[in-house]
Amino acid sequence: MITSSAPHTSITYARSSMDAGELQVFDAGRCADGYQLGLAVGQRFGETIRSRMRGDLFLHEQLLPFASTAAGKPLLAALQASNRERYPRYWDELVGTADGSGVPLLHIILVNFRKEIRPFIPKREDQEPKEEPDDDCSDILMVSQSTAIAAHNEDANVALLGHTYIVKATSPDGTSTFTAYTYAGELPTCAFGFNSNGVAFTLDSVPPAKCEVAAGGIAVNFVSRDLLEARDLDDAMHRVCSPAVSVGHCYNLMDVRARRIVTVETASQNRSAVHEAGPAPSFHANMYRHLQVEQVDIWLNKFSEQNNCFINFIVSCGFAKVYDENSMSRERRAAQCTMDSKEKALSVLGDAADVKYPIFMTGPTLYTLCTVVVDLDEETMTIYRGGSKNTDAVRVVLPML
């Protein structure tokens, strides 16, 4: 069990051939402002952040070149203006993280805006476009008389192995604390976390078609950072649904004290749909299930930029309702399994029966960094590394209240 008495803790896990083997936990304590929190995190995890930035091919091959183009400069300026205006304290965290780690601020900004910038990067006509795999996460939610859990696989590009850590911090006014699993160099958190008010959440990417993206809007990373400040479930839903976001996301929100779990799907133009978890277990991957939003399939992504008008036309006319084959495969596999207990849910999240699109991913491109279970009755968040089915996997139990 982790305690917050030490400024930082190192937890060692059973190693596998691709596992970094260690998860760092840093308690930043009570910082005077956002800049000081970011500075502390940047200084503590400077080498991890620099290592992540050095190895981020999408940053170097696509984000940085695009940021200097005639199309990229105004988009980036609009994203900076809108997010800095709405969330000045979180913006200062980014600046502090850059200063503390010694990483150029532009690099930090770009990785935090990657979901909002990616749809606008032109496809090269002279070569096959290099598509960056989306973060593919899976969730099982259930609230019955005997069980109230959210179980989640945190899936990401394999390059993020060894480039995550847990940040704990106290609000500037000292009234609350949060704990967040964090990608190196990004705001806490684009993954999962909880606070001392009993609010917890996991996140699922739901990549939209370009026609669904509002250029220069609020970024997902800033919305999820704001969730760590939520006072209760209603406040969490307001923080998710009220911003004019650029791209949508799926938020699985939990209120430990109220024993409730809801899934909120959001999209641009302030669209949202809310679904409350009940006794029947539900599985969510990376497709919209409750909100009608167009998403891009792999074959459409392989068209060059000159075909965007055609793609938007066939989608808008209903000739192509496009889906994510990876998500569909995981959903089909989950539908074949029983998920009506914590143990069975963990077993499903550790499933690799589908060789091409397993629920539990082990590369070569996408990797399940960890599996996390939020148990509302036990008031704990448990993180598994190495697969929840692996008896040698080490658990980290975080008390939530």
C-alpha positions as a Markdown table, in Angstrom:
| # | Residue | x | y | z |
|---|---|---|---|---|
| 1 | Met | 0.0 | 0.0 | 0.0 |
| 2 | Ile | 1.2 | 3.5 | -0.8 |
| 3 | Thr | 1.4 | 6.2 | 1.8 |
| 4 | Ser | 2.0 | 9.9 | 1.2 |
| 5 | Ser | 4.5 | 10.4 | 3.9 |
| 6 | Ala | 7.5 | 10.3 | 1.6 |
| 7 | Pro | 8.0 | 12.9 | -1.2 |
| 8 | His | 8.3 | 10.1 | -3.7 |
| 9 | Thr | 8.1 | 6.3 | -3.8 |
| 10 | Ser | 9.4 | 3.7 | -6.2 |
| 11 | Ile | 7.3 | 0.5 | -6.6 |
| 12 | Thr | 8.9 | -2.5 | -8.3 |
| 13 | Tyr | 6.8 | -4.9 | -10.4 |
| 14 | Ala | 7.5 | -8.3 | -11.8 |
| 15 | Arg | 9.3 | -7.7 | -15.0 |
| 16 | Ser | 8.5 | -9.0 | -18.5 |
| 17 | Ser | 10.4 | -8.7 | -21.7 |
| 18 | Met | 8.8 | -5.3 | -22.5 |
| 19 | Asp | 7.9 | -4.1 | -19.0 |
| 20 | Ala | 9.8 | -1.1 | -17.6 |
| 21 | Gly | 9.4 | -2.9 | -14.2 |
| 22 | Glu | 8.9 | 0.2 | -12.0 |
| 23 | Leu | 6.3 | 2.8 | -11.4 |
| 24 | Gln | 7.3 | 6.0 | -9.7 |
| 25 | Val | 4.9 | 7.7 | -7.2 |
| 26 | Phe | 5.5 | 11.4 | -6.3 |
| 27 | Asp | 3.6 | 13.3 | -3.7 |
| 28 | Ala | 4.1 | 17.0 | -4.6 |
| 29 | Gly | 2.2 | 18.1 | -1.5 |
| 30 | Arg | 0.6 | 21.5 | -1.4 |
| 31 | Cys | 2.0 | 23.8 | -4.1 |
| 32 | Ala | 1.2 | 27.6 | -4.1 |
| 33 | Asp | 0.1 | 27.6 | -7.7 |
| 34 | Gly | 0.0 | 25.6 | -10.9 |
| 35 | Tyr | 3.5 | 26.6 | -12.0 |
| 36 | Gln | 5.0 | 25.3 | -8.8 |
| 37 | Leu | 3.2 | 22.0 | -9.2 |
| 38 | Gly | 4.4 | 21.6 | -12.7 |
| 39 | Leu | 7.9 | 22.6 | -11.8 |
| 40 | Ala | 8.0 | 20.0 | -9.0 |
| 41 | Val | 6.8 | 17.3 | -11.3 |
| 42 | Gly | 9.2 | 18.3 | -14.1 |
| 43 | Gln | 12.1 | 18.3 | -11.7 |
| 44 | Arg | 11.2 | 15.0 | -10.2 |
| 45 | Phe | 10.6 | 13.2 | -13.5 |
| 46 | Gly | 12.9 | 15.2 | -15.7 |
| 47 | Glu | 14.8 | 12.3 | -17.2 |
| 48 | Thr | 11.6 | 10.3 | -17.8 |
| 49 | Ile | 10.0 | 13.2 | -19.6 |
| 50 | Arg | 13.1 | 13.9 | -21.7 |
| 51 | Ser | 13.3 | 10.2 | -22.6 |
| 52 | Arg | 9.7 | 10.1 | -23.6 |
| 53 | Met | 10.1 | 13.2 | -25.8 |
| 54 | Arg | 13.3 | 11.9 | -27.4 |
| 55 | Gly | 11.5 | 8.7 | -28.5 |
| 56 | Asp | 8.2 | 10.2 | -29.6 |
| 57 | Leu | 8.3 | 9.7 | -33.3 |
| 58 | Phe | 4.9 | 11.3 | -33.9 |
| 59 | Leu | 6.2 | 14.5 | -32.1 |
| 60 | His | 9.3 | 14.7 | -34.2 |
| 61 | Glu | 8.0 | 13.5 | -37.6 |
| 62 | Gln | 4.6 | 15.1 | -37.6 |
| 63 | Leu | 3.7 | 17.4 | -34.8 |
| 64 | Leu | 6.8 | 19.6 | -34.8 |
| 65 | Pro | 6.9 | 20.0 | -38.6 |
| 66 | Phe | 3.2 | 20.8 | -38.8 |
| 67 | Ala | 3.5 | 23.4 | -36.1 |
| 68 | Ser | 5.7 | 25.5 | -38.3 |
| 69 | Thr | 3.5 | 25.4 | -41.3 |
| 70 | Ala | 1.0 | 28.1 | -42.5 |
| 71 | Ala | -1.9 | 25.7 | -41.5 |
| 72 | Gly | -0.3 | 24.7 | -38.2 |
| 73 | Lys | 0.6 | 28.1 | -36.7 |
| 74 | Pro | -2.9 | 29.5 | -36.4 |
| 75 | Leu | -4.4 | 26.2 | -35.2 |
| 76 | Leu | -1.8 | 26.0 | -32.4 |
| 77 | Ala | -2.3 | 29.6 | -31.5 |
| 78 | Ala | -6.0 | 29.1 | -31.2 |
| 79 | Leu | -5.6 | 26.0 | -29.1 |
| 80 | Gln | -3.2 | 27.9 | -26.8 |
| 81 | Ala | -5.5 | 30.9 | -26.5 |
| 82 | Ser | -8.7 | 29.0 | -25.7 |
| 83 | Asn | -7.1 | 26.6 | -23.2 |
| 84 | Arg | -5.0 | 29.1 | -21.4 |
| 85 | Glu | -8.0 | 31.4 | -21.0 |
| 86 | Arg | -10.3 | 28.8 | -19.6 |
| 87 | Tyr | -7.7 | 26.9 | -17.5 |
| 88 | Pro | -4.9 | 29.4 | -16.6 |
| 89 | Arg | -3.7 | 27.4 | -13.6 |
| 90 | Tyr | -3.3 | 24.2 | -15.7 |
| 91 | Trp | -1.6 | 26.1 | -18.4 |
| 92 | Asp | 0.9 | 27.3 | -15.8 |
| 93 | Glu | 1.4 | 23.6 | -14.9 |
| 94 | Leu | 2.5 | 22.9 | -18.4 |
| 95 | Val | 5.0 | 25.9 | -18.3 |
| 96 | Gly | 6.3 | 24.6 | -15.0 |
| 97 | Thr | 6.7 | 21.1 | -16.3 |
| 98 | Ala | 8.7 | 22.4 | -19.2 |
| 99 | Asp | 11.0 | 24.5 | -17.0 |
| 100 | Gly | 11.4 | 21.7 | -14.4 |
| 101 | Ser | 12.3 | 19.1 | -17.0 |
| 102 | Gly | 14.3 | 21.2 | -19.3 |
| 103 | Val | 12.1 | 20.2 | -22.3 |
| 104 | Pro | 11.2 | 22.9 | -24.8 |
| 105 | Leu | 7.7 | 24.3 | -23.9 |
| 106 | Leu | 6.6 | 23.8 | -27.5 |
| 107 | His | 7.2 | 20.0 | -27.2 |
| 108 | Ile | 5.2 | 19.9 | -24.0 |
| 109 | Ile | 2.4 | 21.9 | -25.6 |
| 110 | Leu | 2.3 | 19.7 | -28.7 |
| 111 | Val | 2.0 | 16.3 | -26.8 |
| 112 | Asn | -0.8 | 17.7 | -24.7 |
| 113 | Phe | -2.6 | 18.9 | -27.9 |
| 114 | Arg | -1.9 | 15.8 | -30.0 |
| 115 | Lys | -5.5 | 14.7 | -30.2 |
| 116 | Glu | -6.6 | 18.1 | -31.3 |
| 117 | Ile | -3.9 | 18.6 | -33.9 |
| 118 | Arg | -3.7 | 15.1 | -35.4 |
| 119 | Pro | -6.9 | 15.4 | -37.5 |
| 120 | Phe | -5.5 | 18.5 | -39.3 |
| 121 | Ile | -2.0 | 17.1 | -40.3 |
| 122 | Pro | -2.1 | 16.6 | -44.1 |
| 123 | Lys | -1.5 | 13.2 | -45.5 |
| 124 | Arg | 1.6 | 13.0 | -47.8 |
| 125 | Glu | 0.7 | 12.1 | -51.4 |
| 126 | Asp | 4.1 | 10.6 | -52.2 |
| 127 | Gln | 4.0 | 8.0 | -49.5 |
| 128 | Glu | 1.8 | 5.8 | -47.4 |
| 129 | Pro | 0.7 | 8.0 | -44.5 |
| 130 | Lys | 2.0 | 7.0 | -41.1 |
| 131 | Glu | -0.9 | 6.7 | -38.8 |
| 132 | Glu | -0.3 | 7.0 | -35.1 |
| 133 | Pro | -2.2 | 4.3 | -33.2 |
| 134 | Asp | -4.9 | 5.8 | -31.0 |
| 135 | Asp | -4.9 | 5.0 | -27.3 |
| 136 | Asp | -7.1 | 1.9 | -27.2 |
| 137 | Cys | -8.6 | 1.3 | -23.7 |
| 138 | Ser | -11.3 | -1.1 | -22.5 |
| 139 | Asp | -13.7 | -0.7 | -19.6 |
| 140 | Ile | -16.1 | -2.9 | -17.7 |
| 141 | Leu | -18.6 | -1.1 | -15.5 |
| 142 | Met | -21.1 | -2.6 | -13.1 |
| 143 | Val | -23.2 | -1.4 | -10.1 |
| 144 | Ser | -25.3 | -4.2 | -8.5 |
| 145 | Gln | -26.3 | -4.9 | -4.9 |
| 146 | Ser | -23.2 | -6.9 | -4.3 |
| 147 | Thr | -20.6 | -5.2 | -6.6 |
| 148 | Ala | -19.8 | -1.7 | -7.7 |
| 149 | Ile | -16.7 | -1.6 | -9.8 |
| 150 | Ala | -15.0 | 0.0 | -12.8 |
| 151 | Ala | -12.3 | -2.2 | -14.4 |
| 152 | His | -10.0 | -0.6 | -17.0 |
| 153 | Asn | -7.2 | -1.5 | -19.3 |
| 154 | Glu | -4.8 | 1.4 | -20.0 |
| 155 | Asp | -3.7 | 0.8 | -23.5 |
| 156 | Ala | -1.2 | 3.0 | -25.3 |
| 157 | Asn | 1.6 | 3.1 | -27.8 |
| 158 | Val | 4.4 | 0.7 | -26.7 |
| 159 | Ala | 6.8 | 3.7 | -26.6 |
| 160 | Leu | 5.1 | 4.9 | -23.4 |
| 161 | Leu | 6.4 | 1.8 | -21.5 |
| 162 | Gly | 8.5 | 3.2 | -18.7 |
| 163 | His | 7.2 | 6.7 | -19.4 |
| 164 | Thr | 4.4 | 6.9 | -16.9 |
| 165 | Tyr | 4.2 | 7.8 | -13.2 |
| 166 | Ile | 1.7 | 8.6 | -10.4 |
| 167 | Val | 1.4 | 12.2 | -9.3 |
| 168 | Lys | -0.3 | 13.0 | -5.9 |
| 169 | Ala | -0.9 | 16.7 | -5.0 |
| 170 | Thr | -2.9 | 18.9 | -2.6 |
| 171 | Ser | -5.0 | 21.7 | -4.0 |
| 172 | Pro | -3.6 | 25.3 | -3.4 |
| 173 | Asp | -6.3 | 26.0 | -0.8 |
| 174 | Gly | -5.6 | 22.7 | 1.0 |
| 175 | Thr | -9.1 | 21.4 | 0.8 |
| 176 | Ser | -8.6 | 18.3 | -1.4 |
| 177 | Thr | -5.9 | 16.0 | -2.8 |
| 178 | Phe | -5.7 | 14.0 | -6.0 |
| 179 | Thr | -3.9 | 10.9 | -7.3 |
| 180 | Ala | -3.3 | 10.6 | -11.0 |
| 181 | Tyr | -1.6 | 8.0 | -13.3 |
| 182 | Thr | 0.2 | 10.3 | -15.7 |
| 183 | Tyr | 1.9 | 10.1 | -19.1 |
| 184 | Ala | 5.4 | 11.8 | -18.9 |
| 185 | Gly | 5.2 | 15.4 | -19.9 |
| 186 | Glu | 1.4 | 15.6 | -19.9 |
| 187 | Leu | -1.0 | 17.1 | -17.5 |
| 188 | Pro | -2.4 | 14.7 | -14.8 |
| 189 | Thr | -4.2 | 12.8 | -16.2 |
| 190 | Cys | -5.1 | 11.5 | -19.7 |
| 191 | Ala | -5.5 | 8.0 | -18.1 |
| 192 | Phe | -7.2 | 7.6 | -14.7 |
| 193 | Gly | -7.3 | 9.1 | -11.3 |
| 194 | Phe | -9.3 | 10.0 | -8.2 |
| 195 | Asn | -9.5 | 12.7 | -5.5 |
| 196 | Ser | -10.2 | 12.9 | -1.8 |
| 197 | Asn | -13.8 | 14.0 | -2.5 |
| 198 | Gly | -14.5 | 10.4 | -3.6 |
| 199 | Val | -14.6 | 11.2 | -7.4 |
| 200 | Ala | -12.7 | 8.8 | -9.7 |
| 201 | Phe | -12.6 | 8.3 | -13.4 |
| 202 | Thr | -11.1 | 6.3 | -16.2 |
| 203 | Leu | -11.0 | 7.5 | -19.8 |
| 204 | Asp | -11.5 | 6.0 | -23.3 |
| 205 | Ser | -10.5 | 7.6 | -26.5 |
| 206 | Val | -13.2 | 7.9 | -29.2 |
| 207 | Pro | -11.4 | 9.3 | -32.2 |
| 208 | Pro | -13.9 | 11.3 | -34.5 |
| 209 | Ala | -13.9 | 11.9 | -38.2 |
| 210 | Lys | -12.3 | 15.2 | -39.2 |
| 211 | Cys | -15.7 | 16.7 | -39.9 |
| 212 | Glu | -16.6 | 16.2 | -36.2 |
| 213 | Val | -13.6 | 18.2 | -34.9 |
| 214 | Ala | -13.9 | 21.9 | -33.9 |
| 215 | Ala | -10.5 | 23.5 | -34.6 |
| 216 | Gly | -8.9 | 25.4 | -31.8 |
| 217 | Gly | -11.3 | 24.3 | -29.1 |
| 218 | Ile | -10.7 | 23.0 | -25.5 |
| 219 | Ala | -8.3 | 20.1 | -25.3 |
| 220 | Val | -9.1 | 16.7 | -23.7 |
| 221 | Asn | -6.0 | 16.8 | -21.5 |
| 222 | Phe | -7.2 | 20.1 | -19.9 |
| 223 | Val | -10.7 | 18.7 | -19.3 |
| 224 | Ser | -9.4 | 15.5 | -17.6 |
| 225 | Arg | -7.0 | 17.6 | -15.5 |
| 226 | Asp | -10.0 | 19.6 | -14.4 |
| 227 | Leu | -11.8 | 16.4 | -13.4 |
| 228 | Leu | -9.3 | 15.9 | -10.6 |
| 229 | Glu | -10.8 | 19.0 | -8.9 |
| 230 | Ala | -14.4 | 17.8 | -9.0 |
| 231 | Arg | -16.4 | 18.0 | -5.8 |
| 232 | Asp | -18.9 | 15.3 | -6.6 |
| 233 | Leu | -20.5 | 13.5 | -9.5 |
| 234 | Asp | -22.7 | 16.3 | -10.6 |
| 235 | Asp | -19.7 | 18.7 | -10.6 |
| 236 | Ala | -17.7 | 16.1 | -12.5 |
| 237 | Met | -20.4 | 15.9 | -15.2 |
| 238 | His | -20.5 | 19.7 | -15.5 |
| 239 | Arg | -16.8 | 19.9 | -15.9 |
| 240 | Val | -16.9 | 17.3 | -18.7 |
| 241 | Cys | -19.9 | 18.6 | -20.5 |
| 242 | Ser | -19.6 | 22.4 | -20.3 |
| 243 | Pro | -16.4 | 23.1 | -22.2 |
| 244 | Ala | -16.5 | 23.8 | -26.0 |
| 245 | Val | -14.2 | 20.9 | -26.8 |
| 246 | Ser | -12.3 | 20.3 | -30.0 |
| 247 | Val | -12.6 | 16.6 | -30.0 |
| 248 | Gly | -14.8 | 14.4 | -27.9 |
| 249 | His | -13.9 | 11.7 | -25.4 |
| 250 | Cys | -15.5 | 9.1 | -23.1 |
| 251 | Tyr | -15.4 | 9.7 | -19.4 |
| 252 | Asn | -16.3 | 6.9 | -16.9 |
| 253 | Leu | -17.1 | 8.9 | -13.8 |
| 254 | Met | -17.4 | 7.5 | -10.3 |
| 255 | Asp | -18.7 | 8.8 | -7.0 |
| 256 | Val | -17.6 | 6.5 | -4.2 |
| 257 | Arg | -19.8 | 8.1 | -1.5 |
| 258 | Ala | -22.9 | 8.0 | -3.7 |
| 259 | Arg | -22.0 | 4.5 | -5.1 |
| 260 | Arg | -22.7 | 5.6 | -8.7 |
| 261 | Ile | -20.9 | 5.1 | -12.0 |
| 262 | Val | -21.8 | 7.0 | -15.2 |
| 263 | Thr | -20.4 | 7.0 | -18.7 |
| 264 | Val | -20.4 | 10.4 | -20.3 |
| 265 | Glu | -19.6 | 10.6 | -24.0 |
| 266 | Thr | -18.8 | 14.1 | -25.4 |
| 267 | Ala | -18.3 | 15.6 | -28.8 |
| 268 | Ser | -17.7 | 19.0 | -30.3 |
| 269 | Gln | -20.6 | 21.5 | -30.4 |
| 270 | Asn | -21.3 | 20.8 | -26.7 |
| 271 | Arg | -22.8 | 17.4 | -27.5 |
| 272 | Ser | -23.0 | 14.8 | -24.7 |
| 273 | Ala | -24.7 | 11.6 | -23.7 |
| 274 | Val | -24.9 | 10.1 | -20.2 |
| 275 | His | -25.4 | 6.4 | -19.4 |
| 276 | Glu | -25.6 | 5.2 | -15.8 |
| 277 | Ala | -24.1 | 1.8 | -15.0 |
| 278 | Gly | -26.4 | -0.8 | -13.5 |
| 279 | Pro | -26.5 | -4.5 | -12.5 |
| 280 | Ala | -25.8 | -5.7 | -16.0 |
| 281 | Pro | -22.1 | -5.4 | -16.8 |
| 282 | Ser | -21.3 | -3.1 | -19.7 |
| 283 | Phe | -18.1 | -3.1 | -21.9 |
| 284 | His | -16.8 | 0.1 | -23.5 |
| 285 | Ala | -13.9 | 0.2 | -26.0 |
| 286 | Asn | -13.1 | 3.1 | -28.3 |
| 287 | Met | -16.4 | 3.6 | -30.2 |
| 288 | Tyr | -19.2 | 5.9 | -29.3 |
| 289 | Arg | -22.1 | 3.8 | -28.0 |
| 290 | His | -24.6 | 6.4 | -26.8 |
| 291 | Leu | -23.8 | 9.5 | -28.9 |
| 292 | Gln | -24.2 | 9.7 | -32.7 |
| 293 | Val | -20.8 | 10.8 | -33.9 |
| 294 | Glu | -19.0 | 9.8 | -37.0 |
| 295 | Gln | -15.7 | 8.0 | -36.5 |
| 296 | Val | -13.0 | 7.2 | -39.0 |
| 297 | Asp | -12.2 | 3.7 | -40.1 |
| 298 | Ile | -8.7 | 2.5 | -41.1 |
| 299 | Trp | -9.5 | 2.4 | -44.9 |
| 300 | Leu | -10.7 | 6.0 | -44.9 |
| 301 | Asn | -7.5 | 7.1 | -43.2 |
| 302 | Lys | -5.4 | 5.8 | -46.0 |
| 303 | Phe | -6.9 | 8.3 | -48.5 |
| 304 | Ser | -4.6 | 11.2 | -49.3 |
| 305 | Glu | -5.6 | 14.7 | -48.2 |
| 306 | Gln | -7.0 | 15.5 | -51.6 |
| 307 | Asn | -9.9 | 13.0 | -51.0 |
| 308 | Asn | -11.1 | 14.7 | -47.8 |
| 309 | Cys | -14.1 | 16.2 | -49.6 |
| 310 | Phe | -15.1 | 12.8 | -50.9 |
| 311 | Ile | -14.7 | 11.2 | -47.5 |
| 312 | Asn | -16.8 | 13.9 | -45.8 |
| 313 | Phe | -19.5 | 13.6 | -48.5 |
| 314 | Ile | -20.0 | 9.8 | -48.2 |
| 315 | Val | -20.0 | 9.9 | -44.4 |
| 316 | Ser | -22.4 | 12.9 | -44.2 |
| 317 | Cys | -24.8 | 11.2 | -46.7 |
| 318 | Gly | -24.9 | 8.0 | -44.6 |
| 319 | Phe | -23.2 | 5.9 | -47.3 |
| 320 | Ala | -20.4 | 5.0 | -44.9 |
| 321 | Lys | -21.0 | 4.5 | -41.1 |
| 322 | Val | -17.4 | 3.9 | -40.1 |
| 323 | Tyr | -16.1 | 2.0 | -37.1 |
| 324 | Asp | -12.9 | 0.8 | -35.4 |
| 325 | Glu | -12.2 | -2.8 | -36.2 |
| 326 | Asn | -10.0 | -3.1 | -33.1 |
| 327 | Ser | -12.9 | -1.9 | -30.8 |
| 328 | Met | -15.5 | -4.1 | -32.6 |
| 329 | Ser | -13.3 | -7.2 | -32.1 |
| 330 | Arg | -12.8 | -6.5 | -28.4 |
| 331 | Glu | -16.5 | -5.8 | -27.9 |
| 332 | Arg | -17.4 | -9.1 | -29.7 |
| 333 | Arg | -15.0 | -11.0 | -27.5 |
| 334 | Ala | -16.3 | -9.4 | -24.3 |
| 335 | Ala | -19.9 | -10.3 | -25.3 |
| 336 | Gln | -18.8 | -14.0 | -25.3 |
| 337 | Cys | -17.6 | -13.7 | -21.7 |
| 338 | Thr | -19.2 | -13.5 | -18.3 |
| 339 | Met | -18.4 | -10.3 | -16.4 |
| 340 | Asp | -20.7 | -10.3 | -13.4 |
| 341 | Ser | -18.0 | -10.2 | -10.7 |
| 342 | Lys | -14.7 | -8.4 | -10.1 |
| 343 | Glu | -12.8 | -11.6 | -10.7 |
| 344 | Lys | -14.5 | -12.3 | -14.0 |
| 345 | Ala | -14.2 | -8.7 | -15.1 |
| 346 | Leu | -10.4 | -8.9 | -14.5 |
| 347 | Ser | -10.3 | -12.2 | -16.4 |
| 348 | Val | -11.9 | -10.5 | -19.4 |
| 349 | Leu | -9.5 | -7.6 | -19.3 |
| 350 | Gly | -6.7 | -10.1 | -19.4 |
| 351 | Asp | -8.1 | -12.0 | -22.3 |
| 352 | Ala | -5.9 | -12.4 | -25.5 |
| 353 | Ala | -8.0 | -15.0 | -27.3 |
| 354 | Asp | -8.2 | -12.8 | -30.4 |
| 355 | Val | -4.7 | -12.9 | -31.7 |
| 356 | Lys | -5.1 | -9.8 | -34.0 |
| 357 | Tyr | -7.1 | -7.6 | -31.7 |
| 358 | Pro | -6.7 | -9.0 | -28.1 |
| 359 | Ile | -8.4 | -7.2 | -25.2 |
| 360 | Phe | -5.1 | -7.4 | -23.3 |
| 361 | Met | -2.4 | -6.0 | -25.6 |
| 362 | Thr | 1.3 | -6.9 | -25.7 |
| 363 | Gly | 2.6 | -5.2 | -28.8 |
| 364 | Pro | 4.1 | -4.8 | -31.2 |
| 365 | Thr | 2.5 | -1.3 | -31.4 |
| 366 | Leu | -0.2 | -1.1 | -28.7 |
| 367 | Tyr | 0.5 | -2.3 | -25.2 |
| 368 | Thr | -1.6 | -2.6 | -22.1 |
| 369 | Leu | 0.4 | -0.5 | -19.7 |
| 370 | Cys | -1.6 | -1.6 | -16.7 |
| 371 | Thr | -5.1 | -2.8 | -15.5 |
| 372 | Val | -6.9 | -0.8 | -12.8 |
| 373 | Val | -9.9 | -1.6 | -10.7 |
| 374 | Val | -11.9 | 1.0 | -8.8 |
| 375 | Asp | -14.0 | -0.8 | -6.1 |
| 376 | Leu | -16.5 | 1.7 | -4.7 |
| 377 | Asp | -17.4 | -0.5 | -1.8 |
| 378 | Glu | -13.8 | -1.1 | -0.7 |
| 379 | Glu | -13.0 | 2.5 | -1.5 |
| 380 | Thr | -9.8 | 1.5 | -3.3 |
| 381 | Met | -8.1 | 1.8 | -6.7 |
| 382 | Thr | -5.9 | -1.2 | -7.5 |
| 383 | Ile | -3.4 | -1.1 | -10.3 |
| 384 | Tyr | -2.1 | -4.4 | -11.8 |
| 385 | Arg | 1.0 | -4.6 | -13.9 |
| 386 | Gly | 1.8 | -7.6 | -16.1 |
| 387 | Gly | -1.8 | -8.6 | -16.6 |
| 388 | Ser | -4.6 | -9.2 | -14.1 |
| 389 | Lys | -4.5 | -12.9 | -15.1 |
| 390 | Asn | -0.9 | -13.2 | -14.3 |
| 391 | Thr | -0.5 | -14.6 | -10.8 |
| 392 | Asp | 3.0 | -13.1 | -10.6 |
| 393 | Ala | 1.7 | -9.6 | -11.3 |
| 394 | Val | 2.1 | -7.2 | -8.4 |
| 395 | Arg | -0.8 | -5.1 | -7.2 |
| 396 | Val | -0.7 | -1.6 | -5.9 |
| 397 | Val | -3.7 | -0.6 | -3.8 |
| 398 | Leu | -4.5 | 3.1 | -3.4 |
| 399 | Pro | -7.0 | 4.0 | -0.6 |
| 400 | Met | -9.4 | 6.6 | -2.0 |
| 401 | Leu | -10.9 | 8.1 | 1.1 |
